[in-house]
């Protein structure tokens, strides 16, 4: 059997499954009684966070986008999506830049056969090597989150807990199991084709709202696959609890608690009130940064002259 290649060369679907398992914040494998509510659970800020989790549990990505930002920012980001300038709210998830290529690989004719062949050659039965790769990836992820300036302090503290918990999960996960892999490939390929979104260009053409609508069933299929590997995303979302830490004018801090791969994750998030509604402050800041980016310059098509330079006005006004 050939040696395992570095994780960056793994088959596209297997690599995606593995990375999202290590980076996605909401996943769990335990079945426990419903935990008690946290203090302040009935507050509006805590309810706003819980509402977003409910949308994700039901794979309603349209509703998640609608409630995650004020209407004005949502509309402007939808326009930017159609122009190919961003993919919000997908940018709030791991591996957002790989979604288009991933859908293309999965949607290709005969992808199941090619992906099974890649899995068999690179991953099948190599659980020990895969666990070592998982350990290395967890270490890398922790260092990346710690050193990258793009994360807020709250995000950094949260993601460190998440990576540690999922790194421990990977020590026993059946990542090299052939039966699971074949079932996962079949399910994800069928779900990807059903979206009709086989490229970044297709995502832009469909627009934000239609793309998110089509991606909902794909998200459901991905969660089913992860559950087969012991990561029940829907259970984590169902067991997620929120409570109010502090509310001061238009600012609030909300505590979030949820089970993750046998570990209890406990973190906080900041919220800001806009027009009577509460939004995650990180989401507002991320949206502002995206909207502040200048539109890409439209290139001149081959064979067509460049647009003429602006000319000064003619007549008496030009002489003054």
C-alpha positions as CSV (number, residue, x, y, z in Angstrom):
1,X,0.0,0.0,0.0
2,X,1.5,3.4,-1.0
3,X,2.2,5.8,1.9
4,X,-0.4,8.4,2.8
5,X,0.2,11.7,1.0
6,X,0.1,15.0,2.8
7,X,-3.5,16.0,3.8
8,X,-3.4,18.9,1.4
9,X,-3.4,16.3,-1.4
10,X,-6.3,14.2,-0.2
11,X,-9.2,13.6,-2.5
12,X,-11.4,16.7,-2.7
13,X,-14.5,15.3,-1.0
14,X,-12.5,13.5,1.7
15,X,-10.4,16.6,2.4
16,X,-13.4,18.8,2.6
17,X,-15.2,16.5,5.0
18,X,-12.1,16.2,7.2
19,X,-11.4,20.0,7.3
20,X,-15.0,21.0,8.0
21,X,-15.1,18.5,10.8
22,X,-12.1,20.1,12.4
23,X,-13.2,23.7,11.8
24,X,-16.9,23.8,12.0
25,X,-18.1,25.1,15.3
26,X,-21.4,23.4,15.7
27,X,-21.1,19.6,15.9
28,X,-21.6,17.0,18.5
29,X,-21.8,13.3,19.1
30,X,-23.6,12.8,22.4
31,X,-27.2,12.2,23.2
32,X,-28.1,13.8,26.5
33,X,-31.2,15.2,28.2
34,X,-32.0,18.7,27.0
35,X,-30.0,21.1,29.3
36,X,-31.5,23.8,31.4
37,X,-31.7,27.3,30.0
38,X,-29.0,29.8,30.8
39,X,-29.8,32.9,32.9
40,X,-31.1,35.6,30.6
41,X,-32.2,33.1,27.9
42,X,-35.5,35.1,27.4
43,X,-33.7,38.3,26.6
44,X,-33.8,39.7,23.0
45,X,-30.1,39.5,22.4
46,X,-30.0,35.8,23.5
47,X,-33.0,35.1,21.4
48,X,-31.4,36.6,18.3
49,X,-28.4,34.2,18.6
50,X,-30.7,31.3,19.1
51,X,-32.8,32.2,16.1
52,X,-29.7,32.0,13.8
53,X,-28.9,28.6,15.2
54,X,-32.5,27.4,14.6
55,X,-32.2,28.5,10.9
56,X,-29.0,26.5,10.5
57,X,-30.6,23.5,12.2
58,X,-33.4,23.5,9.6
59,X,-31.0,24.2,6.7
60,X,-32.8,27.5,6.0
61,X,-29.9,29.5,4.7
62,X,-32.1,32.1,3.2
63,X,-33.6,32.9,6.6
64,X,-30.2,32.9,8.2
65,X,-29.0,35.5,5.8
66,X,-32.1,37.6,6.2
67,X,-31.8,37.7,10.0
68,X,-28.1,37.9,10.3
69,X,-27.8,41.5,9.0
70,X,-30.0,44.6,8.6
71,X,-32.0,44.8,5.4
72,X,-29.8,47.5,3.8
73,X,-26.5,45.6,4.3
74,X,-28.3,42.4,3.1
75,X,-29.4,44.0,-0.1
76,X,-26.0,45.5,-0.9
77,X,-24.3,42.1,-0.2
78,X,-26.8,40.4,-2.5
79,X,-25.8,42.8,-5.2
80,X,-22.1,42.2,-4.6
81,X,-22.8,38.4,-4.8
82,X,-24.4,38.8,-8.2
83,X,-21.3,40.8,-9.3
84,X,-19.0,38.0,-8.0
85,X,-17.4,40.3,-5.4
86,X,-18.3,38.2,-2.4
87,X,-20.1,35.1,-1.1
88,X,-21.6,36.4,2.2
89,X,-23.0,34.6,4.3
90,X,-20.8,31.7,3.2
91,X,-17.7,33.7,4.2
92,X,-18.8,33.2,7.8
93,X,-18.1,29.4,7.4
94,X,-14.9,27.4,6.9
95,X,-13.7,26.7,3.4
96,X,-16.0,29.2,1.8
97,X,-13.6,29.8,-1.1
98,X,-13.6,26.0,-1.8
99,X,-17.4,25.7,-2.2
100,X,-17.5,26.5,-5.9
101,X,-14.7,24.1,-6.8
102,X,-16.1,21.5,-4.5
103,X,-19.5,21.6,-6.1
104,X,-17.8,21.4,-9.5
105,X,-15.9,18.3,-8.6
106,X,-19.0,16.6,-7.1
107,X,-21.3,17.6,-9.9
108,X,-19.0,16.3,-12.7
109,X,-20.2,13.3,-14.7
110,X,-18.9,10.1,-13.2
111,X,-17.5,11.9,-10.2
112,X,-18.4,9.0,-7.9
113,X,-16.1,6.6,-9.7
114,X,-13.2,9.1,-9.7
115,X,-13.6,10.0,-6.0
116,X,-13.9,6.4,-4.9
117,X,-10.7,5.6,-6.8
118,X,-8.9,8.5,-5.2
119,X,-10.2,7.5,-1.7
120,X,-9.1,3.9,-2.3
121,X,-5.6,5.0,-3.4
122,X,-5.0,7.6,-0.7
123,X,-7.1,7.0,2.4
124,X,-8.9,3.6,2.6
125,X,-7.8,1.6,5.6
126,X,-5.2,4.1,6.6
127,X,-6.8,5.2,9.9
128,X,-3.5,5.5,11.8
129,X,-2.0,7.9,9.2
130,X,-5.2,9.8,9.0
131,X,-5.3,10.3,12.7
132,X,-1.8,11.6,12.7
133,X,-2.7,14.0,9.9
134,X,-5.7,15.1,12.0
135,X,-3.4,15.8,14.9
136,X,-1.1,17.9,12.8
137,X,-4.0,19.8,11.3
138,X,-5.4,20.5,14.7
139,X,-2.0,22.0,15.8
140,X,-1.9,24.0,12.6
141,X,-5.4,25.3,13.1
142,X,-4.8,26.4,16.7
143,X,-1.6,28.3,15.6
144,X,-3.4,29.8,12.7
145,X,-6.3,31.1,14.8
146,X,-3.9,32.4,17.4
147,X,-1.7,34.3,15.0
148,X,-4.1,35.6,12.3
149,X,-5.3,39.2,12.9
150,X,-8.6,38.6,11.1
151,X,-10.3,37.1,14.1
152,X,-11.8,39.0,17.0
153,X,-10.8,38.0,20.6
154,X,-14.1,36.3,21.0
155,X,-13.7,34.3,17.8
156,X,-10.2,33.4,18.7
157,X,-11.2,32.0,22.2
158,X,-14.2,30.1,20.7
159,X,-12.2,28.5,17.8
160,X,-9.4,27.3,20.1
161,X,-12.0,25.3,22.1
162,X,-13.6,24.0,18.9
163,X,-10.3,22.9,17.3
164,X,-9.1,21.2,20.5
165,X,-12.4,19.3,20.9
166,X,-12.6,18.1,17.3
167,X,-8.9,17.3,17.2
168,X,-9.6,14.8,20.1
169,X,-12.6,13.4,18.2
170,X,-10.5,12.7,15.1
171,X,-8.4,10.3,17.2
172,X,-11.2,7.8,17.0
173,X,-13.2,8.8,14.0
174,X,-13.5,6.1,11.2
175,X,-12.0,8.4,8.5
176,X,-10.6,5.5,6.5
177,X,-13.8,3.4,6.5
178,X,-14.6,2.4,2.9
179,X,-18.4,1.8,3.5
180,X,-18.9,5.2,5.0
181,X,-16.8,6.9,2.3
182,X,-18.7,5.3,-0.5
183,X,-22.0,6.3,1.0
184,X,-20.7,9.8,1.6
185,X,-19.5,10.2,-2.0
186,X,-22.9,9.0,-3.4
187,X,-24.9,11.3,-1.1
188,X,-22.8,14.4,-1.7
189,X,-22.5,14.0,-5.4
190,X,-26.3,13.6,-5.8
191,X,-26.9,16.6,-3.6
192,X,-24.4,18.8,-5.5
193,X,-25.9,18.0,-8.8
194,X,-29.4,18.8,-7.5
195,X,-28.2,22.4,-6.7
196,X,-27.4,23.1,-10.3
197,X,-24.5,25.2,-9.0
198,X,-21.5,23.6,-10.5
199,X,-19.1,26.6,-10.5
200,X,-18.5,30.1,-9.0
201,X,-20.1,31.5,-12.2
202,X,-23.2,29.5,-11.5
203,X,-23.4,30.9,-8.0
204,X,-23.1,34.4,-9.3
205,X,-25.7,33.9,-12.0
206,X,-28.2,32.4,-9.5
207,X,-27.8,35.2,-7.1
208,X,-27.6,35.1,-3.3
209,X,-31.2,34.2,-2.5
210,X,-31.6,31.5,-5.1
211,X,-28.2,30.0,-4.4
212,X,-28.8,29.8,-0.6
213,X,-32.2,28.2,-1.3
214,X,-30.6,25.5,-3.5
215,X,-27.7,25.0,-1.0
216,X,-30.1,24.2,1.9
217,X,-30.6,20.6,0.8
218,X,-26.9,20.3,0.1
219,X,-26.2,21.4,3.7
220,X,-28.6,18.8,5.0
221,X,-26.8,16.1,3.0
222,X,-23.4,17.2,4.4
223,X,-24.7,17.1,7.9
224,X,-26.0,13.6,7.3
225,X,-22.6,12.5,6.1
226,X,-20.9,14.1,9.2
227,X,-23.4,12.4,11.5
228,X,-22.3,9.1,10.0
229,X,-18.8,9.9,11.1
230,X,-20.0,10.7,14.6
231,X,-20.5,14.5,14.3
232,X,-24.2,15.3,14.7
233,X,-24.5,18.9,13.7
234,X,-28.3,19.0,14.3
235,X,-27.9,17.7,17.8
236,X,-25.4,20.5,18.6
237,X,-27.7,23.1,17.2
238,X,-30.7,21.7,19.1
239,X,-28.7,21.6,22.3
240,X,-27.2,25.1,21.9
241,X,-28.2,27.4,24.8
242,X,-27.8,31.1,25.0
243,X,-28.0,33.5,28.0
244,X,-27.5,37.2,28.6
245,X,-24.2,38.3,30.2
246,X,-24.7,42.0,29.9
247,X,-26.9,44.6,28.1
248,X,-25.9,48.2,28.0
249,X,-27.8,50.4,25.6
250,X,-27.3,49.1,22.1
251,X,-24.5,46.7,23.1
252,X,-24.9,43.3,24.7
253,X,-22.9,40.2,25.5
254,X,-24.4,36.8,25.1
255,X,-23.1,33.5,26.4
256,X,-23.3,30.4,24.2
257,X,-23.0,26.9,25.5
258,X,-23.2,23.7,23.4
259,X,-21.8,20.1,23.3
260,X,-19.0,19.4,20.8
261,X,-17.5,15.9,20.4
262,X,-17.8,15.0,24.0
263,X,-16.7,18.5,25.2
264,X,-18.9,21.3,26.5
265,X,-18.0,24.5,24.6
266,X,-18.6,27.7,26.5
267,X,-18.1,31.1,24.9
268,X,-19.4,34.6,24.5
269,X,-20.4,36.8,21.6
270,X,-21.0,40.6,21.3
271,X,-24.2,42.0,19.7
272,X,-25.2,45.4,18.5
273,X,-28.7,46.8,18.2
274,X,-29.7,48.4,14.9
275,X,-33.2,49.7,14.3
276,X,-34.6,47.7,17.2
277,X,-33.0,44.4,16.2
278,X,-29.9,42.6,17.6
279,X,-27.1,41.4,15.3
280,X,-23.8,39.8,16.0
281,X,-21.2,42.5,16.0
282,X,-18.7,40.4,14.2
283,X,-21.2,39.9,11.3
284,X,-21.8,43.6,11.1
285,X,-18.1,44.3,11.0
286,X,-17.4,41.6,8.4
287,X,-20.2,43.0,6.2
288,X,-18.8,46.6,6.6
289,X,-15.4,45.4,5.5
290,X,-16.8,43.5,2.5
291,X,-18.8,46.5,1.4
292,X,-15.9,48.8,1.8
293,X,-13.9,46.9,-0.8
294,X,-13.9,48.7,-4.1
295,X,-15.6,46.9,-7.1
296,X,-13.2,45.1,-9.4
297,X,-12.3,47.1,-12.5
298,X,-14.3,45.8,-15.5
299,X,-11.8,44.6,-18.0
300,X,-12.0,45.7,-21.7
301,X,-13.2,42.9,-23.9
302,X,-10.7,41.7,-26.5
303,X,-11.2,43.4,-29.9
304,X,-13.1,46.4,-28.4
305,X,-11.6,49.8,-27.9
306,X,-11.1,51.1,-24.3
307,X,-13.7,53.6,-23.1
308,X,-12.8,57.2,-24.1
309,X,-11.2,59.4,-21.6
310,X,-13.4,62.2,-20.2
311,X,-13.0,65.4,-22.1
312,X,-13.2,69.0,-20.7
313,X,-16.4,70.9,-21.4
314,X,-16.5,72.9,-24.6
315,X,-17.6,76.5,-25.1
316,X,-17.3,79.5,-22.9
317,X,-17.3,77.5,-19.6
318,X,-14.1,75.8,-20.6
319,X,-12.3,79.1,-21.1
320,X,-13.0,80.3,-17.6
